[in-house]
C-alpha cells in the first residue's frame, strides 16, 4: 500500500475546511492533517514531517503569513522549502502576488477558485531548489561598481550586469527585470536614451538612476521623465539596499493604489446606483394610493410614503419615530387593542401576517375606514420590522352600509321588508314558546289599491304606499315592527300585546288610513284597508302558521265589506269558509298534472355585444282555455308549500326543449321557494339531463333572493350539487331582500339578477341608479355577472351599458314567446334595438 505524503490543512472556518479537505483527498496526492488555528498548525509542524501546507490567512493569533515565515526559517520539523499555499477568504490579485513574494509563499488563490488546487498540488510534489528573488538589471560600464552592486544585492535579488546600453536593453527585453539600475553616464547609448526606450515599452518599469554629484540636475530631469528613484555615486551599502528595497515595492504600491482607487470608484458607483434605485423605488411608492409604512420593533413609524399624508393629513415629520397606534387616532378602545395585539403577535412570531378593518380619524377629525395588512419583515443582521399597507375602504363601507340597510328595508317605503318580517316572526314565536308570552300579528292590505295603481300608474300608486306607510309608522309604538311584505300588503308585529289590545290598534289603523283622500288630476280617491289578526301564542308548529291565520282573517275582513278588522280564532265559521275557498288551488295542481303547463322564452341580451346570450323559461298555465300567469298561481302554490310538482314539470319541459331546439343556446329555469327542501329535485335534474343528452352548462337555475335565504344552508347544498353537475346558478330579484356581502359570498351564484323595481325608473331616480351601481360593483368584486330586468327603453339600456351591467332583459329587447314563435330574428339578434 502506497504511503501518501502528509499535507497540513489550516482553516478556522469549519465549512471551508471540510470542503477543502474533501477536495484535496479526492485528488489522491496527499494524506490530510487538519488544524483549526495557527497555534495548532505549529504544534503539528514541530512533530510531523509535513510535505505541503495549505492555509488561510486569518487563522488566529498566529496568522498564515507568519506561519509561512516560520516554515521558511527552518524552525519546524519540515523542510524550509516545503510548498506553502494560501487559500484566502479575502482576495486581491496584486496583494496576493506581493504577499507571495514577501513571505516566500508558493501560491495564493481565493477560496472560490479552490478547484485549482489540484494542479498546484501536483506542482508542489516537484522538489523546490530555492526561493524566488526579484531580478535586478544593473547597466554599469565600470566593472568595479558593477561588481560592488552584485555583491551588495545578491542575497536579496538575482542580479544581472550589462556593460553598456544596447546590451542592457537586450537583456531587459528578454527577462523583464523587476528593477533596472541605470548609470547615467554610459558610453555610446546614454542612460537617458536607454530609459526612454524602456519606458516607451513599459511605462511602469521601475528604474533607479545611478549618478555622480555633478549630474544631479540630470537625475532630477530623469525623475521627471519617469525614473522611480536615484542613488548617488559613490553609494554606501545600506543606501543601495534601501533604495532597491523601496524600488522593489514601488510597483506593488502603484498597482495596489490603483486597485484601491478602482475599488473606491466602484463603491461610489454602486452607492450612486443604490441611491438612484432607492429614489426610483421611493418615487414608485409615492405614486401608490395605498399607504405603505414600516414600523420598528417598538411599533414606531420609520418609513411612510406620500399616501400616508393624503390619507391622514399628517406629514412625514409629524409621524416618523412616533407610535403607529398614536398616529392612527382610532376612536374606540377595541380597535386600539386589536391593532396593538396584531403588532405584538407579529413580533412574537405567533403569526406572519394579519388583516384588519377599522375606522380612524384624520388630522381634521374626518372618519376614514381603512383595511390594514400587516406583515412581519425579517432582515439579515437587522432587527425585524413590520410592513403596513393601508387602503381607504370608506367607499366600500358606505356601499356595504347601503346594502345592509337594503337587506332589511323596503326600498320604496323605508319600512322593514319581508326578510326582516320572517325572522322577527320566528323570533317572537320562539319567545312565546319559551316564556308563554303573547304577541299579535296584524296583516294589512289596502282595499282597491290595484284599481288606483292600474288607472293612475305606478308613480301615483307608489305615492299612496309611501303616504300610508308614513302614517302607520307614526301611529305605532317604538316596540312594534311595521313591515311591507308585498305590493300593497303590510304586516305589524305587536310585542307583548294581547288580542284585545291588538284589535284596538288595528281599528285605529283602519280609521287612520280611511281618513285620507288623494287627488290625482280631477279625481279624488279614498283609500281604506282590511286587517287580519292572529295571536302569536307559541302553540303553532311553525311561525308561518301565524301569518297563514292572519291571511285567512284578512280574507274574511275583505269578504265582509273591507275597511274592517277580523281576528282569527279556531273554529270561526268565516275563517273556515276562507280556508275552503282556497280549494281552487287544487284546480291549478290538476292543470299541472294534465300537462296544461306551457313555457314561453324571453331573451337575455349581452349588453356590450348586443347578442342574445340565453333565454329565460317563463311558465304559463292553460286553465279552461284561459292563459294564467305565474303571479296568479305561484303565490298560492308556495303558500300551500306544494310547488314541487310545478318545479318538476318546468325542469322536464325546459331540458327537453334544449334537446329539441339547440338554437335556444342556454336556458335559465326558475325554481320555487320550496325547491331547496325537495330531495327529489336534484336527482330529477340529473336524470333529465342524461335522458335528453343535454350539456349541463346550457342550464341555469334561478332562485329568488328571499327564497334562497329562507333556508340558506339547504340552498347552498342544492347549489353545490347542481354546480358539480355543471349547471349555472343565478339569484333572481336581487335587492328585494337580504343582500349583504356575506350572503353573496356564501351562495356560489354565477349571476345576480337586479330586481326590476330598481331598473324601471333608473333614468329618473338617482337612488335607484346608485343602488344598481352598488349591486354591480359588489357582484363584480365577487366575480359574478349581473342581469338587469324590466329594460323597457333605449335610454335605460344605454345607462346600464355605461355602468357596466353585463346583461339585460325586458320588453324592449324581446317579449316572452312560445318557442314555435321565436323565429329566426328572435334567435339570432333579439336585441337589435340595442
JOSULDA-V552107 format. One record per backbone hydrogen bond with DSSP energy under -1.0 kcal/mol. NH is the residue of the N-H (numbers start at 0). CO is the residue of the C=O. If there is no record, write none. Layout:
nh/co
NH/CO
NH/CO
//
This chain:
nh/co
6/30
7/51
8/32
9/53
10/34
16/12
17/13
18/14
19/15
20/16
21/17
22/18
23/19
24/20
25/21
26/22
30/4
32/6
34/8
37/58
40/36
41/37
42/38
43/39
44/40
45/41
47/43
49/47
50/5
52/82
53/7
54/84
55/9
58/56
63/56
66/62
67/63
68/64
69/65
70/66
71/67
72/68
73/70
74/69
76/44
81/78
84/52
85/106
86/54
87/108
95/91
96/92
97/93
98/94
99/95
100/96
101/97
102/98
104/99
105/83
106/83
108/85
110/87
112/109
113/110
115/112
116/113
119/115
120/116
121/117
122/118
123/119
124/121
125/122
135/157
136/178
137/159
138/180
139/161
145/141
146/142
147/143
148/144
149/145
150/146
151/147
152/148
153/149
155/152
156/152
157/133
159/135
161/137
167/163
168/164
169/165
170/166
171/167
172/168
173/169
174/170
175/171
177/134
178/134
179/205
180/136
181/207
182/138
183/209
185/183
190/183
193/189
194/190
195/191
196/192
197/193
198/194
199/195
200/196
201/197
204/201
207/179
208/228
209/181
210/230
214/211
215/212
218/214
219/215
220/216
221/217
222/218
223/219
224/220
226/221
227/206
228/206
230/208
232/210
239/235
240/236
241/237
242/238
243/239
244/240
245/241
246/242
247/243
248/244
252/248
253/249
254/250
255/251
256/252
257/253
258/254
259/255
260/256
261/257
262/258
263/259
264/260
265/261
266/262
267/263
268/264
269/265
270/266
271/267
272/268
273/269
274/270
275/271
276/272
277/273
278/274
279/275
280/276
281/277
282/278
283/279
284/280
285/281
290/389
292/387
293/302
294/385
295/299
298/295
300/321
301/293
302/293
304/291
307/304
309/305
310/306
311/307
312/308
319/315
320/300
321/318
323/298
326/322
327/323
335/331
336/332
337/333
338/334
339/335
340/336
341/337
342/338
343/339
344/340
345/341
346/342
347/343
348/345
349/344
350/344
353/373
355/371
357/369
359/367
360/328
361/365
362/311
364/361
367/359
369/357
370/390
371/355
372/388
373/353
374/386
375/351
376/384
381/378
384/376
385/294
386/374
387/292
388/372
389/290
390/370
392/368
396/392
397/393
398/394
399/395
400/396
401/397
402/398
403/399
404/400
405/401
406/402
408/404
409/414
413/409
415/481
416/407
420/416
421/417
422/418
423/419
424/420
425/421
426/422
427/423
428/424
429/425
430/426
431/427
432/428
433/429
434/430
435/431
438/535
439/493
440/533
441/491
442/531
443/489
444/529
445/487
446/527
451/447
452/448
453/449
454/450
455/451
456/452
460/456
461/457
462/458
463/459
464/460
465/461
466/462
467/463
468/464
469/465
470/466
471/467
472/468
473/469
474/470
475/471
479/476
480/492
482/490
483/415
484/488
485/488
489/443
490/482
491/441
492/480
493/439
501/497
502/498
503/499
504/500
505/501
506/502
507/503
508/504
509/505
510/506
511/507
512/508
513/509
514/510
515/512
517/524
519/522
522/519
524/517
529/444
530/563
531/442
532/565
533/440
535/438
536/534
544/541
545/542
547/543
548/544
549/545
550/546
551/547
552/548
553/549
554/550
555/551
556/552
557/553
558/554
559/555
560/557
561/556
565/530
567/532
571/568
575/571
576/572
577/573
578/574
579/575
580/576
582/579
583/580
584/581
585/582
586/583
588/584
589/585
590/586
591/587
592/588
593/589
594/591
595/590
597/619
599/617
600/816
601/615
603/613
604/807
605/610
606/805
609/605
612/603
613/603
614/665
615/601
616/667
617/599
619/597
620/627
621/595
622/625
625/622
627/620
631/628
633/629
636/632
637/633
638/634
639/635
641/636
646/642
647/643
648/644
649/645
650/646
651/647
652/648
653/649
654/650
655/651
656/652
657/653
658/654
659/655
660/656
663/660
664/661
665/663
666/697
667/614
668/699
670/701
674/671
676/673
677/674
680/677
683/679
684/680
685/681
686/682
687/683
688/684
689/685
690/686
691/687
693/688
697/694
698/695
699/666
700/727
701/668
702/729
704/731
707/703
708/704
714/710
715/711
716/712
717/713
718/714
719/715
720/716
721/717
722/718
723/719
724/720
725/721
726/721
727/698
729/700
730/750
731/702
733/752
735/732
743/739
744/740
745/741
746/742
748/746
749/728
750/728
751/784
752/730
753/786
754/733
757/754
759/755
761/758
763/760
764/760
768/764
769/765
770/766
771/767
772/768
773/769
774/770
775/771
776/772
777/773
778/774
779/775
780/776
781/777
782/779
783/778
784/749
786/751
787/806
788/753
790/808
796/792
797/793
798/794
799/795
800/796
801/797
802/798
803/800
804/799
806/785
807/604
808/787
811/790
812/809
813/809
816/600
820/817
826/822
827/823
828/824
831/828
833/830
//
